[in-house]
Structure formats: structure tokens, C-alpha cells
Amino acid sequence: MAQLTALSTRMSKVAPSATLAVDSKAKALQAAGVDVIGYGAGEPNFPTPQDIVDAAVAAAQDPANYRYTPTAGLPALKKAIAAKTLRDSGYEVDPAQIVVTNGGKQAVYETFQVLISEGDEVIIPAPYWTSYPEAVKLADGTPVEVFAGAEQRFIPTIEALEAARTEHTKALVLNTPTNPTGAVWPESLLVEIGQWALKHHIWIISDEIYEHLTYDGVTAPHIGALVPQIREQLIVLNGVAKTYAMTGWRVGWMIAPLVVAKAASTLQGHLTSNVNNIAQQAARAALEGSLEAVDAMRQAFDVRRKAIVSALNDMQGVHCPTPTGAFYAFADVRELLGKPLGPSGTVRETSADLAAALLDEAHIAAVPGEAFGAPGYLRFSYALADDALVEGMRRMKTWVEA
């Protein structure tokens, strides 16, 4: 009698989320009474603005929200997303092009499922968000990494992207401001990328979820506005999680040509159906409301950004470019590898080993660069309380220079 196979071969292709793994281990230690300072999760520590919460409370009392609604999203929310796109990105979209998803991550997953077939290649600039290559693999595609390190401020060149292109290239992932580095790509590069993609018939998948989190007078570029012709082969991914401190509400969306949007809606109809209606109503209130609370959070992040970059660069063997977007510092720790570190004097050969040691011995949770296609780096989220940020940096400096 044949033995049962426990899992599909598909699952052997993908790895667990490293960012969530670090966060889970840190929370487990905290639950056990260990004072851990977590720089791992990309999650604002602010409460969701009260007017958004009030809208959710009102929605919870309306029986209209107790029923199934259109799979692709509440019409009023899709209208609000279209208006927000015109306001922030500078161009019009038809609400029919919008699919509301259970968080931005579902939009990423569905995009690759409807776009990628076996044998297709997707160029992913590295350092990258950890889920991009895994989502490509789940669609039977092949992720192709193009690395740009701290020496390039984590921004690739059009020449490097072209060198990675083959006859099998189907799409390019564009994420600016970028997770994990906080880099904001210049408009000139996005124009080059748009023209290159048009010439070679390559889809652009633009993850714009950090668009409102920029600093030093930098603004987030939108390729759909810079290269209008690209919109016929452009999929924009976004959501309310980072901008409005709504990570747990799980509302994201994609904006895509109609054929892609319809396919994604069909897939979602078999996957989850509609997003929670109360959360959708909260997201609508967020998008239709003022950006005043968003700006206040951004100003707080800016203070923390400067503090953490200064603290990291004050440590022997650590180098950290100043990010101009998102809420991450991506530190180059290659000089620390292969050397005795910490009170025990143990040698760590990889940034993954270094991150594990920092968590176990200094009780600091950071994500190793291996999770982002960038060995030799550590990602620190500065979306945490000011005093915790300072204490964590003090612990790390003491540990590194022991």
C-alpha cells in the first residue's frame, strides 16, 4: 500500500516569512518574561487614528455589513481608492480596475497567480521584501535577483536590470520607498524603467505601500504618472496598513488593467470572497479623511530615523546609510562577521547567526539580511517607542564592543 505524501511539492519551494519568524520568537521570549526590544516587525506602534476607529464602530452597528458583498470590494471603498490615487499619484483610474484584498500581501499573491506561468521569470531588485520571491515560486515562476548594496544606496541601475532580462522575463517588481532599506528611487530611474519595460513588453508590479513615509524633502515617485503609457502593463499594490497604522485591519488593494483585475477577482472569489466589511468601511474613512494624523506619525518616525542611524553608525564595524523612506534602517554589518563578539567572544560567520546572537544574548530582535537577499546586513524597524529604540541601541553597542 502506497504511503501518504504529507504535503504538496509546491510547499517545498517556499520558506516561512523570516520577518514574522523573528517577531514570533521575540514575542515568545517576552511572554516568558524576557525584556526583548523588537526591531523586527514592520508595524507602526501608534494606535489607528480615532476617527477611523469610530467609523468601524458605526459600521459594526449597521446590519448591511453583516452580509456578503462584492468580491472585489465595496463600491464606496473602490471609489475612495480611485480618488486617493488621483490625489496622491496624479492620474485617474476606473474603480473597476481595483480589487480590495485581505491586506497588501494578498494583493501580491494574487498578482503573481494571475500573471505568472511555469517558466516565467520575475526580476526582483534586492534587497527585497521577503515575500516577493516566495509568491513568485508559488505561482511556478522563477525569481531573478538583481542586487544593489549600500555602496549604491540600495538602488539598482537600468544596466543591471537589463543584464538580468531574458526571453522569459515576464515582470519586474518595483518597491519604492523600499522595504527593507528605506531607499527612495529617483524619478529619472523610474522613467528609464518604464521606457525599458515598454520596449521589452514587461509587466511592472509597483508596491507603493510606503508612499506617504518619506523624509528630507523627498517625495515618493509614481511610475504610472511618470510614464503614462505603462499603465496598460502596470499593477499597483497598496493598502492602509503602514500609512494609517492599520496593519491588523487587513485591507489592501491592487489597481490593474481590467483583464488582470477581473482575473484577480475571480481568484479571490474562490479564495476568500470579500474582505471584512467593517474593515473596509474603516479603510474608506481613512482614505476620505485628513492626512493630519499621518503627517504626525511621519514626523515621529523622522525623529527615530535620525536617532537609529546615528546610533548604528556610532558602533564599531557597523555602517548604515540614511534612509529617506519607510521606517527601516538597513545596516551593513559585514565587518562584524568572522570576529569574536559579545561577552562570550563567539565568532559569528553570517548575519543570520549574528541576529540570533543579538536576540539570545542582548535581547534585541532584528531581521538578518538573508531574509531579503542581502547577507551581511541587518534590518531594524524604527516603528517602536523612542525610549525602547534608544535602549536597544545601547544594548547592541555594549554587546558589539564588549
Buried (B, 14 or more C-beta within 10 A) or exposed (E): EEEEEEEEEEEEEBEEBBBBBBBBBBBEBBEEEEEBBBBBBBBBBBEBBEBBBEBBEBBEEEEEBEEEBEBBBBEEBBBBBBBBBEEBBEEEBEBEBBBBBBBBBBBBBBBBBBBBEEEBBBBBBBBBBBBBBBBBBBBBBBBBBBBBBBEEBBBBEBEBBBEBBEEEBBBBBBBBBBBBBBBBBEBEBBBBBBBBBBEEEBBBBBBBBBBBBBBEEEEBBBBBBBBEEBBEBBBBBBBBBBBBBBBEBBBBBBBBBEEBBBBBBBBBEEBBEBBBBBBBBBBBBBBBBEBEBBEEBBEBBBEBBBBBBEBBBEBEBBBBBBBBBBBBBBBBBBEBBEBEBBEEEEEBEBBBBBBBBBBEBBBBBBBBBBBBBBBBBBBBBBBBEEEBBBBBBBBBBEBBEE
